[in-house]
Structures are given as C-alpha cells and as structure tokens.
Amino acid sequence: MLTGTHVSFLLWITPASRAQPHTVNRERTPIQPNSYGAAMTELSVSQVNRAGKRVRRHARGEDVDSEALRLAFDILVAYRTAHARSLQTATMGLRSAVETMGYPIRVSQRLKRVPTIIDKLKREPTLALSRMQDIGGSRAVLPDLRAVRAVQERLTTRDSRARSLRRVDDYIANPRFSGYRGVHIVMQYNGRDIELQLRTPLMHVWALETERLLDIFGLDFKAGWNQNVNPFLALVSYALAVEEAGGSVPVSLKREID
C-alpha cells in the first residue's frame, strides 16, 4: 500500500524522468572468453588483487600496459564468474528460510555487473578485489520490519555446513548517509562471499527509485554528498521509517518533502 510520503517521492521523481535523460556511458570493451574461467581455483589472491589494482588505475585514467590490462580484465571477469555457483546456493538457502517462516517469496539474485565492479574499485581506493564481498548478491523483500528481523535472526544464528557468517551491516538501525535502509548479511558459501539483502517493500521502493537518479541525472549518491539530492532522499527515507514503525510523520517534515 502506498503511503503519503511514498506518493510524494514518486511525484518528485516522475516529472524529472520526462526530461531529456543524462547520457551515461556504461559501455566497456567486450571481454573475450579465456582460459581462466575454467581454472579459477589456480588463481591466487595476490593475482586477483593485482588485477584489481591495474583495472582501478586504468579507470582513473592512469597509463597501464595494454597486455597487462587485458589480462587484468580477464582475471576480473573470471573472478566474478566464479561466484555464480555460490550465489545460486545462497539464493536457494534464502528462499528456503523465507518459505519456512511462512512469508511470501520475493527473492532475487544478481552478479554485480563488470562496470559496477570497476566503479566500486575506483570509488574505494583501498579496497582489494578479493575483499569485495558483494560481487554476488541475493535479496529478499519481506512484508514488514518484524519479518526482516525474523529472517535475519534465522540466517545469523542457525549453524549450517553450507555457509559461515562473515558480517552483518544493519542499515535499519544505522542508515547510510544517503538514507538507504536495509540489512546486509555477508555469508561465505564454497569459499566465496555472498551478500544477502533484507528489505521491506518501502525500503525496496526507496532504493529502486533512488537508483533511477543515477540514470536520469548522471549522479552517483554512493560516491559522495550531493547537496541538491541527498538531503531530500534522507528526509524521504526518515519519513518512510516513521510510517513503517506505525508513527505519524510530522507536518513540518511533510512540508520539507513536498
């Protein structure tokens, strides 16, 4: 069900989407099949991290030997592909947890796109490629906050041979500066880190509509603070959180959003 704050958010987004969209170049040179995909286990952590450094340098406009860069891209693509099996296992486990607890199954999965991996390497200069924990991601959209917490508890407290808990980031208790809310649970499956995301429908709508801003205006609110956009998004997120908790959004806050 759409709340008043939700409607205001959509009304704010929709007129902008009718304008001429900002052109964002997401194209990259196609990567051809290579031998690393079949022999990923032979690659060491140092090889993966070295490839990530070279790709990062290239993304920042630095000179990188063309042959070394081609090899680095090949390794990056192979490393990404190597997460597919673990991602499938994680998604099946998440679906099972949601179904077992009697909630509607709204579970999806994705391997992070190569351009997005490169953007993250560029945005986070100290992040090693081997430590990027969200290359594979599975998401469940749950009916309400209580359901999110129940599934979170099930995933993080029940022992399993198939997975091991790596980290929990609670962006409901501590929202990101952008206003993003949700619970991220990093689990390791078959030696690969997979991120499980838990959201309510309102959290999910906020995230989807916010991501549209990147394509419409060419903005990247993850990279830093935008004084024209971030305050509004954070206000909307706070208002939705109040409504989701059963409270009433203050009139003054509604005026700021409108």
N, C-alpha and C positions, 0 to 999 in steps of 0.2 A: 504494500500500500504506500502511495506517495504521500510524504508529509509536506507541510507548507514550506519548510526550508528546502526540501528536495526540489519542489517545483520552482522555487526562486533560483536555485542553482541551474536547473535545466534552461530556464528562461534567459539566464545570463549567458550560458554557453551557446544556445541556438542561434541568436542573431549574428554572432561572430562567425559561425560556421557558414553563413551565407556569403560572407565576404570572400574576396579572392584569397585563397589559402597561400600561406608562405610555402615556397618550394624548398623541400628538404631533400638533399641528395643522400639517399641511403644505398646507392649502388656501390658495389665493390667488385674488383676483378674476380671473375669466377675462379674457383679453386678446382683444379682437375683431380680426379681420383689418384690416390698414391698408395704406396706400399705400407704406410704407417697405420692405416685403418685396420688392417688385418693383424698387425703386430704391435698394438698399442702397449701391451704389457712389457715390451722390450724398452720402451722409453723411460728414462729416469726422471725424477723430479727436477733435477738440475736442467735437463734438456727442455722440459716443459716450461720452466721458469725463464730460461734463456730465450726461448721462442717468444714468450710474452713480453719480455723486455724489448726485443727487436721490433715487434709489432707496435708496441707503445711508442717507441722512438719514431717510427715511420708515421704514426698517426699524429705526432706532434710536429711533423714537418722536418725532422732531422734526416740526415743522409744515412742510408743503410744499404749495404751491398745487395744488389738485386738478387743474386743467387741465395744469399743468406736469408733475405726477406721471403723469397719463395718457399724455402724450406721451413721458415718460421710459421708462415701461414698454413702450410701443410700439417705441421705438428699441431697447431691450434685447432684446426678443423677435426683432426683425428682425435684429439683430446676431448673435444666437445662430443663427438660421435660415441666415444667410449662410455659416456654417461647414459646412453639410451636404455640399456638393459636394467641398470639400477633404477632409472626413472620409472620404468614400467613396473618393477617390483614395488616401488614406493607408492605409486598410484593405486595399485591393487590393494595394498595394505590400508591406505587412506580410505578407499571406497568401502572396504570391509569394516573399518572402525565406525564410519558414519552409518552404514546399514545396520550393524549390530546394535547400535544405540537407538535405532528407530527413527532416524532423521531422513528427510528427502535427500536423495543422492544428487548433488550438484558438484561433481568433481571433474576437474580438467587437468591437463598436463602440458608442458612445453619444454623444449630445449631452447635455451637462450640463443637468439639469432647471433650469427658471427659479428655483424656490425655492432650489435649491442654489447657483446663481449669486449670488442675493441674500444668502444666508447667508455666502458667501465674501467678498462686498463688505463686509458688516457686520463679519466677523471680522478682516479685514485693512484697516484704515482708510486706508493709504497706497496701496493697490492700485488703479490706474486700470483701468476696464473694458476698454479697448483693449489692456492688457498682460496680461490674464488668458489664460494660454497653454494651459489645459486645458478650454476650452469644448467642443472636440471631442476625443474620446479613443478610441484603438484599443488593444486589449490582446491579447497572445499569452501563453498558458500553455504553457510548454515543459517537456520531460521532466526536465531537471536543470540544475545550475549551468553545466555546460560548454555546454549548448545555449543558455542565456541569453547567455553571453559571446560565443558564436559569432555569434548573430543580432545582438547589439549591435555587434560589430565590422563585420559586413556593412553594417548600416544607417548607421553613422557614418563609414566610410572609403571607401565606394564613391560616386563622383560620379554625380549624376543631374540632368537638366534639370528634372525634375518637382518636386524638393524641395531645400531647403537646410537644413543643420543649424543649430539655434539654441542648444540647450543640452542637456547630459546631467547628470542627477541620479542618482548611484549610491547608492541606499539599501541596497545589499547591503554595500558597503564601509563605509558610514556610515548605519546605520539611524536612522530618526526616533526621537524620544524615546518615542513610543508603542510602538515595537518594529516598526513597519512596515518591510518589506524589499521590494526590487524595483528595477528600473532604469527610469527615466523619460527618454525621449528626445523633446525638442521639435523638431519639424520644421516648416518652412513650406511649404505647398502652395497654389499660386494666391493667394499673399498672405495666407493665414490660418495661424495657428499651430495645430498639432495635436499632442497628446501621445500618444506611443506607450509603452505599458507592457509590460515583460517580467517575467514571474514564473515560478517553478517551481510545481508543484502544491501543495506545502506552504505556500509564500508566499501562494498564492491562497486556500487554505482559511483560513489565519490571518486574511487581510484580510476575507473574507466573514463569518466568524464574529464578528469584532470589530465589523463594521458592524451586526450584529444587535443589539449592545448599545445602540445609539442608539435603535432602535425599541422595545426591551424596557424599558429604564430611562429613556429620555429623556436620555441622556448624549451629549456631544459631545467625544470624546477629542482631536479635532483642535484644539479651541478652547483647551485648556489641560490642566493636570495634574490628574487625579483620583486622590487618594491611595488610594482603595479599589480602583480598577480598573487604572490604568496600570502599577503595579509588576508585577501578575500578568501582564498582556499582554506586557510587556517580557521577563519571565522565560520565558514560553512561546516567544516569538519566538527568544530566545537558544538555548533548548534545541533547537528545531527546526533552527536554523542549525548547531548542533554535529552533530546527527544527519545533516543533509543533507550535511555535509562528510565524513561517514564516521567521526566520532568517537563517543565514549561520553559520555552526559550524566552528570555527577557525581551520586552518590547524594544529596548534600546539596541539589542543585538540584531533583531529583525530589521530595524531601520538601517543599520550599517550594511547588512547583506543586500537589502532592496536598493 
